[in-house]
Amino acid sequence: MSVIDYKCPNCGSGMVFDTETGMLSCHSCGRNDDIEKMADPLSKNVFSEDEAKEYHCKSCGAVIITEAETTATVCSFCGSGVVLGDRLTGKLAPALVIPFTISKEEAMAAFRKWCRNGRLTPNGFMTADRIKGITGMYVPFWLYDLNNHIEVNAHGTRVRIYTQGDYQYTETQHFDVYRKIRLNYMNVPIDASEKMNDELMDKLEPFPYDQLKSFKTPYLAGYVAEKYSYDDQGLFPRAKHKISDFIESYIRSTMSGYTAVNYTNKQIDTKFKHADYALLPVWVVHYDYNKLEHTFAMNGQTGKVVGKPPISKAKVAAWFASISGVSFLSLKLISWMMGGGFW
């Protein structure tokens, strides 16, 4: 069992990843270390991949009990950020990471602002003072590179309507349409955590993939991280399904010169080229309202917030009444303009 923590060489306090500087930072004395220039402890050691669930904090000696999926956490006794090294080696080792750029304080402020913008949410929810907890979490994703070979046969028609003399004519031309297409998609993200809601994670996109960095454990210091629940082969069908609408849209864009197109044959062969195991930054917000807990997620790089807030029935009724009133007045105005009475 291996616990990795980062102690400040100057004062001995625990160091954590700082979103503002992008460095490993000591909040006690202000020391900052460049992560890219640091040697990663995992590169010097080989650990077993046993599902050990009990660890000891190196700072205070307290027992840390974690779930099997946890790879980084915070000691609940002394607050030190710890990384569980034996869960980040071998097949469990991430290849890439996108570090957080939004701090906890910035995330709280952005979430409160997002709540206040809810036009149909209850007034009590809009105050955003019921945040039960906010956790910075590195969520495991597979980033797929997929190659697609596509062949389509279709029947296309082009319709032209014109007038000659007293007659109107409709001319319809028929075409056999054939397309052979190669489409390559890179970094198609699929979340690999069983705990996280797939729909919620999909809506958090896009992540800035130009910020991808080679994985090093200091990026996890001070945050919670999980290892994948599903491997890249297991989630390949989801990746194929995710790009299906984009493929369909592209095929249609190549047939834009026709009035109507009907497929007679369509074959899409998707090849699994490569998948990288990556950790992506997510702030998870638990919000307590009306004795129910609502979960929201925020992109730790862009600040985008997703989730389903409660809806005020009174506000919905008022909104519907206002829309109905405007429609009624519009109809009355049209009637008056056409010679009818206004009331």
N, C-alpha and C positions, 0 to 999 in steps of 0.2 A: 504494500500500500504506500503510495507516494503523494504527499501534499507539497505543493509548490507555493510559497508566498514570497513576496518581495519586500525586503527590509531596506530602509534608507541607509546607505553607508555613512552618512553624516550624523544622523541622530537616532537611528534604530527604529523609527516609526514605520508603519506599514505604508507601502507605496501602491497607488492605483493608477489606472489609465485615465488621463485627463482629456476631455473632449475638446477643450479650447486649444491646447497646445499640440495634441496628438502624441504626447510623450507619457512615459511613466513618471508620475509626479508624487512628491512627498508634500502633503498639505501642512505638515508641521514646520519644516524648515525651508520649503520652497524649491528643493532640488528637483531638476528635471533631467531624465535620461532618454536619449534617442533610442526608441525600440528597434529601429532598423539596424542600428549598430551594435545591438546587444546579442550575445550568444543565447540561444534558446536552450533551457535545461533539458528539454526532451530530445535534443539532438545528441546529447552526451549519454543518455541512459536508455535502457531497454526495459520496459515494464511488462508484466503479464497483463492480459486482458480480462482477468477475473472480475466478476461483478461484485467486488467488495463494496459494502455499503457503510462501513464505519471507518472514520478517519480521525486523526488528532490534529488540532490546530497547533502550529508551531509557535504561535505567539503566546497563547495562554494555556495550552495543553488540554483545552476542552475537547470532548468527544463531538465530532461532527457526524450526524446521521443524515444521509442523503438518499434520494431515490436512485435507482439504478441508471437512469438516463442523465443524471446531473454530471457535468464536467467541470463546472466552476460555480462557486457560491460565496457567501459571506458568513463568517463565524457569527452566530447569534449572540455570543457572549462578549467578545471584544471588538467585533466589527471588522476584523481583518479580512481582506479579500484572499481567497485561497483557490488554487487550481488543482484539480485531481488528476495528476499526471498519468496514472495508469489507465485512464479512460480516454486518453488522447494520443495513443500510440497504435502502431500497426494499421489495421483497417479502420480503426476509429480516429485516426489522425486527420483533421481537416487540412485541406490544401490551401484554402483561401479564407480571407476574412475581410469584411467591410467594417471598419471601426465606427463607433458612435461619434457623432459630431454635435449632438444635442444633449446638453447636460440635464440632470434631473430637474433642476430649478426651471430651466427653459421648457422642458417637457410639461411641467405642471402649469406654467403660465400659458402655453399654447393650448393645452387641453381646456383650461378654464375659458379661454377666448372662443374656442370651438363650441363649447356648451352654450355660451351666450348668443351665438349665431343661430341657434335652433329656433325657428319661427313657430313651430308647432309643438315644442317641448314644454312641459309644465314649468311655471315660474320658479318653483322650488328647485328644479333640476338646473335651471339656467344660472343659479348662483354658484354652482360648481364647488360647494363647500362640503361635500360628502365623499370626498376621495378616501376610500378605505385603505388603499395601498397602491404604490407605483413601483414597478420592478423593471430594471434594465436587463434585458435578456438577449443573449445571442441564440437565435433560432437556427437549427440545422436545415440546410437546403441542399438539394442536388441541382447543379447548373448543367443542363444538357446541351450538347452539340448534336443536332439531328440533321441528316441528309435525306431529302425527299425526291423521289423520282415519280413523276406524274404523267399519265397519259389520259387524254380526254377526247372522246368522240361526241359530237353534239349535232343537233339539227337547229340551224339558225334561220330566222326569217327577217326580211327587211321590208317594211310596209311604207308605201308612198300613196298619198291621197291627193288628187288633182282634179281640176274642173276644166272641161272643154264644152263650150257652148252651153246648152241647158242641162248637161249631164255632169255628175260627179263620179269619178272613177277611183277605185282602190286597186292598187297594183301590189302584189305580194311576190317577192323573190325568195326562193328557197336555196339554202346552202348546206353543204356538208362541212362541218367545222372540226378541225383536228388540232390539238395542242399537245406538245411534248415539252415538259417543263422540269427543270431542276431547281429546287429551292433548298437553301441551307439556313438553318436557324442556329444561333449561338446563344449560350447562357440562358436557356429557357429555365426559369426558376420553379422548382416544386418543393414545398416544405416537407421535411422528412420527420417531423415530430408528431407522434400520435396525440399528444395533448393539445396541440394548437389547432384551432378551427381552420380548415382549408379555405373556406370562403373568405374569412377574415384576412388570412395571409395573402390570398390572391389580390384582394382589394388594396393592400398596402403598396403594391407595385406602382411605378417602377423604382427599383433601387439603382443608385448611380454606380454602374459596374466599372466605370473608369476609376473608382476609388478602391477596387479590389487590391488587396495586398497579400503577399505570402504569409501564411499563418505563423504567428509567434504567440506563445502563452501570455506575455505581458499585456496584450490587448484585452484579455479576459479579466485582469485584476480589478476587483471592485464590482464586477457584474456577475449575473447568473448565466450559465451556459448549459446547453443540453447536447447530448449526442443523438445521432439519428436513430429513429425507431424502425425505419424501412431502408433497405439498400437501394442502389440505383436501378437494379433490374426489376425490383418489385414496384417501383414507381414509374417505370417506363411507359405503361399504358396511360397513366395520367398525363404525362408529358405529350404523348401523341394526341390525346384528346384536346389538350390545351391549345395546340397550334392548328387544330382542324379548321376553326373559323377563319384564321389568317390565310390558310391555304385556299379555302373556298373563295375568300375575297380577292385573292390574287388571280385565281383562275378566271373569275368573272371580269376582272379588270382587263384581261387580254381579249375579251369578247365584247368590247364596248360598242362596236359599230353596228350591232344588230338590234332590231326592235324586240325580239324575243329569242331566247336560247333554251333548248331543252336537251339535257344530257341523254345520250343513248348508251354511253359506257364511260365509266370513270374509275381509274385505278391509281391508288396512291400507295407507294411502297416507301415506308419510313424506316431508315436505318439508324441504329444507335451507334453514333461515332465515338462519343466520349462524354463522361460526366465528372464534374469536379465537386467534391464535398466542401461546402462553404458555410461559414457562420455569418448570418446577417443580423443587424442591430434592430431590436424592437423594444419599445417601451410598452409594457402591459399595465393598463390602468383598471383597477377594481373600484367601482363606484356604487355606493350604497344609497338607494333611493326607494322610499315607500316600502321598506322592509324587504326589498329585493336587490340582489347584487347584479350589476350590469358590467360586462367586460368590454373594454375598448383596447385598441392597439394603435400605436403611433410608430411610423417609420423613423428610426433613430438617426437617419441622415437628412430626410426631407421635411419631417414634421407632419406629414400627412396623417390624419386621424380617421379611423374607420370603426364602425360598430353601430348597433341599433339602439338609439336612445328611446326612452318612453315617450309616448305621444299624448298630448292633452286633448281629451274629447271636447272640452269646451272651446279650445282654440280651433280645432278642426271644424266644429259646428259654426263658429263665427266666420271662419274663412270661407266655408261653403255658402253661408248666407250672403256674404259680401259678393262672391262670384255670381250667385243667383240674382242678387239685386242689380248688379251691373248688366247682366244679360237681359233682365226684364226691362230696364231703362233703355237699353240699346234697341230692343224690339219695338218699344213704344215710340222712340225717336224715328225709326225707319217708317213705322206706320204713319206718323204725323207728316213726314216728308213726302209720303206717297198720297197724302190727301185725307188720311183718316184722322180721327180725334186723338189728342195726346193722352187724355185720361178716359 
